[in-house]
């Protein structure tokens, strides 16, 4: 960061920005906005990259407060602050709301064990459920086991994984949470299964402020921590390629100077 404002705040920052003309990411220096009376200024120390950012380039953020307007109740230093997107938490809680059985006898499949999936597994285990992780990546499956998954399967390597899942769970999992990055891949099921209430399909994305608060509180109480591979801002292009390859564990994050 270059330059300072009154109160020793910087006036410039570096940013990774997508340029549509050459369809690439450039590291640019841009102004830091001034603080209005009802706003706070946050110094972003790290940004977690999500697969959706490959399309939108809008990373989730976490950082330190540099300045404040009035009125605010401030969180002081050394309290290990973090901002969690509640996507995985929402998917889990929405699913659990549909399950009547006891957690220790209820099986949930997590399809896609990457950045969101390994968090979903941690949340499910914290609630006491039994979990089957499914992914095509060996790295993601290893992280699924580390996160507490009871069993993991690679559909390409385990040709009869459906039979194995049914054998382990009795008749099959009671629910499945799909957090894969396959945007164009279709979901296929019979219309009659929905009409007869044999299956229920529900979408889940980011939630409301109360749900975000519950997500943070639950994560703190149960020690939910994402695995993050950190790279520097100048390595942003490498990070995008690594994410596209799928050869990483957990989430990818960029560290700012």
C-alpha positions in Angstrom: 0.0 0.0 0.0 1.3 3.5 -0.8 0.5 6.9 0.7 -1.3 7.8 3.9 -4.4 9.7 4.9 -5.0 11.7 8.0 -4.7 9.2 10.9 -1.9 7.3 9.1 -4.3 5.3 6.8 -3.1 4.3 3.4 -4.6 5.9 0.3 -3.7 3.3 -2.3 -4.1 -0.5 -2.5 -3.2 -3.3 -4.9 -6.1 -5.3 -6.4 -6.4 -8.3 -8.7 -8.9 -7.2 -11.4 -10.3 -9.1 -14.4 -9.9 -7.2 -17.7 -12.5 -8.3 -20.2 -10.5 -7.0 -23.2 -7.7 -9.6 -22.8 -9.7 -11.9 -20.5 -6.9 -12.0 -17.9 -6.3 -10.8 -14.3 -4.1 -7.8 -13.8 -2.6 -6.5 -10.5 -3.5 -2.8 -10.4 -3.1 0.0 -7.9 -6.4 1.6 -7.0 -7.6 4.3 -4.5 -8.8 3.3 -1.1 -12.3 4.8 -0.4 -12.7 7.3 2.4 -14.8 6.5 5.5 -18.3 7.9 5.9 -19.8 8.4 9.4 -21.8 5.2 9.3 -19.0 3.0 7.8 -15.9 1.1 8.7 -12.7 0.7 6.7 -11.4 -2.9 6.7 -7.9 -3.9 5.7 -8.2 -7.2 3.9 -5.4 -9.5 4.9 -6.5 -12.6 3.0 -9.3 -13.5 0.5 -10.6 -17.0 0.0 -11.1 -18.0 -3.6 -14.3 -19.9 -4.5 -15.0 -21.8 -7.7 -17.8 -19.2 -8.4 -15.0 -16.6 -8.5 -13.6 -18.2 -11.6 -16.7 -16.8 -13.2 -17.3 -13.6 -11.1 -13.9 -12.8 -9.6 -15.5 -11.6 -6.4 -13.6 -13.3 -3.5 -15.0 -13.6 0.0 -13.1 -11.3 2.3 -11.7 -11.2 5.8 -9.5 -8.5 7.4 -8.7 -6.0 10.1 -10.7 -2.8 10.8 -8.5 0.3 10.1 -11.0 3.0 10.9 -14.5 3.5 12.1 -17.4 6.0 11.9 -20.1 6.4 14.5 -21.8 4.5 16.1 -20.1 1.0 16.2 -19.2 -1.5 18.8 -15.7 -2.6 17.9 -14.0 -6.0 18.2 -10.6 -5.5 19.6 -7.4 -7.3 18.5 -6.3 -10.8 19.4 -9.8 -12.2 19.2 -9.1 -14.3 16.1 -11.8 -12.7 13.9 -12.9 -14.2 10.7 -15.8 -13.9 8.2 -17.4 -17.1 7.1 -19.6 -17.5 4.1 -22.5 -19.6 5.3 -23.1 -21.5 2.0 -21.9 -24.8 3.4 -23.6 -24.2 6.8 -26.9 -23.3 5.1 -26.8 -26.4 2.9 -26.2 -28.5 6.0 -28.9 -26.9 8.2 -31.4 -26.8 5.4 -30.8 -30.6 4.9 -31.0 -31.4 8.6 -34.4 -29.6 8.8 -35.8 -32.3 6.5 -34.3 -35.3 8.5 -36.5 -36.8 11.3 -34.1 -39.5 12.5 -31.4 -39.4 15.2 -28.1 -38.1 13.9 -26.0 -41.1 15.0 -28.2 -43.4 12.8 -28.6 -41.0 9.9 -26.3 -41.0 6.9 -25.7 -37.9 4.7 -23.7 -38.0 1.5 -21.5 -35.0 0.6 -21.0 -34.8 -3.1 -17.9 -32.7 -3.7 -15.4 -32.6 -0.9 -13.5 -29.4 -1.9 -13.6 -25.9 -0.4 -17.3 -26.2 0.6 -17.6 -29.9 0.9 -14.9 -30.4 3.6 -16.6 -27.7 5.7 -20.0 -29.4 5.2 -18.5 -32.6 6.5 -17.1 -30.8 9.6 -20.6 -29.3 10.3 -22.4 -32.6 9.8 -20.0 -34.4 12.2 -20.3 -31.6 14.8 -24.1 -32.2 14.7 -23.4 -36.0 15.1 -24.4 -37.3 11.7 -22.6 -40.1 9.8 -21.1 -38.9 6.5 -20.1 -40.4 3.1 -17.8 -38.2 1.0 -17.9 -38.5 -2.8 -15.4 -36.8 -5.1 -13.3 -37.5 -8.2 -10.2 -35.9 -6.6 -7.9 -38.0 -4.4 -6.7 -34.8 -2.7 -10.3 -33.8 -1.9 -11.1 -37.3 -0.6 -8.1 -37.2 1.7 -9.3 -33.9 3.1 -12.8 -35.4 3.5 -11.3 -38.2 5.8 -9.3 -35.6 7.7 -12.5 -33.5 8.2 -14.2 -36.5 9.8 -15.9 -38.4 6.9 -16.8 -42.0 7.8 -16.4 -43.3 4.3 -15.1 -41.8 1.1 -15.6 -42.9 -2.5 -14.2 -42.0 -6.0 -16.9 -42.9 -8.6 -14.2 -43.4 -11.2 -12.0 -45.6 -9.1 -14.8 -47.4 -7.2 -17.0 -48.8 -10.0 -19.5 -50.4 -7.5 -19.5 -47.5 -5.0 -23.3 -47.3 -5.1 -23.5 -50.9 -3.9 -20.9 -50.3 -1.2 -22.8 -47.2 0.0 -26.1 -49.1 0.2 -24.3 -51.9 2.1 -22.7 -49.5 4.6 -25.8 -47.4 5.2 -28.5 -50.1 5.0 -30.6 -48.9 2.1 -28.7 -45.8 1.1 -28.1 -42.3 2.5 -31.0 -40.4 4.0 -29.9 -37.2 2.3 -27.3 -35.9 -0.1 -25.7 -32.4 -0.2 -24.3 -31.4 -3.6 -21.5 -28.9 -3.4 -19.6 -29.7 -6.6 -18.2 -27.2 -8.9 -19.7 -28.7 -12.0 -21.9 -25.8 -13.1 -23.1 -27.2 -16.4 -23.6 -30.8 -15.2 -27.3 -31.8 -15.0 -29.1 -33.4 -12.1 -31.3 -36.3 -13.2 -34.2 -37.8 -11.3 -37.7 -39.1 -12.1 -40.6 -36.5 -11.9 -42.8 -39.2 -10.2 -40.3 -39.5 -7.3 -40.9 -35.8 -6.5 -44.7 -36.1 -7.0 -44.8 -39.0 -4.6 -42.5 -37.3 -2.1 -39.9 -40.0 -2.5 -37.3 -37.3 -2.8 -37.1 -33.6 -2.1 -34.8 -31.2 -4.0 -33.9 -27.9 -2.3 -31.5 -25.1 -3.3 -29.4 -23.4 -0.8 -27.1 -20.4 -1.2 -26.0 -17.5 1.1 -28.3 -16.7 3.9 -29.7 -13.9 6.1 -27.8 -12.0 8.7 -29.2 -14.1 11.6 -28.0 -17.3 9.8 -24.6 -15.8 9.3 -24.4 -15.0 13.0 -25.4 -18.6 13.8 -22.8 -19.9 11.4 -20.0 -17.9 13.0 -21.2 -18.9 16.6 -21.5 -22.6 15.7 -18.1 -22.6 13.9 -16.4 -21.0 16.9 -18.1 -23.3 19.4 -17.3 -26.5 17.6 -13.8 -25.6 16.2 -14.8 -25.6 12.6 -11.7 -24.5 10.6 -11.2 -24.6 6.9 -8.0 -25.9 5.4 -6.6 -23.0 3.4 -3.6 -23.1 1.0 -2.3 -19.5 0.9 -0.6 -17.8 -2.1 0.5 -14.2 -2.6 -1.4 -11.6 -4.7 1.3 -11.8 -7.4 0.6 -15.6 -7.7 -3.1 -15.0 -8.4 -3.0 -16.5 -11.9 -1.3 -19.6 -10.6 -4.0 -19.9 -8.0 -6.7 -19.8 -10.7 -4.9 -22.6 -12.6 -4.5 -24.6 -9.4 -8.2 -24.3 -8.7 -9.2 -25.3 -12.2 -7.0 -28.4 -11.9 -8.7 -29.5 -8.7 -5.3 -30.7 -7.3 -5.5 -28.9 -4.0 -7.1 -29.5 -0.5 -9.7 -27.3 1.0 -9.8 -23.7 0.0 -7.4 -21.4 -1.7 -6.6 -18.0 -0.3 -4.6 -15.0 -1.4 -2.5 -13.1 1.1 -2.1 -9.3 0.7 1.0 -7.4 1.5 
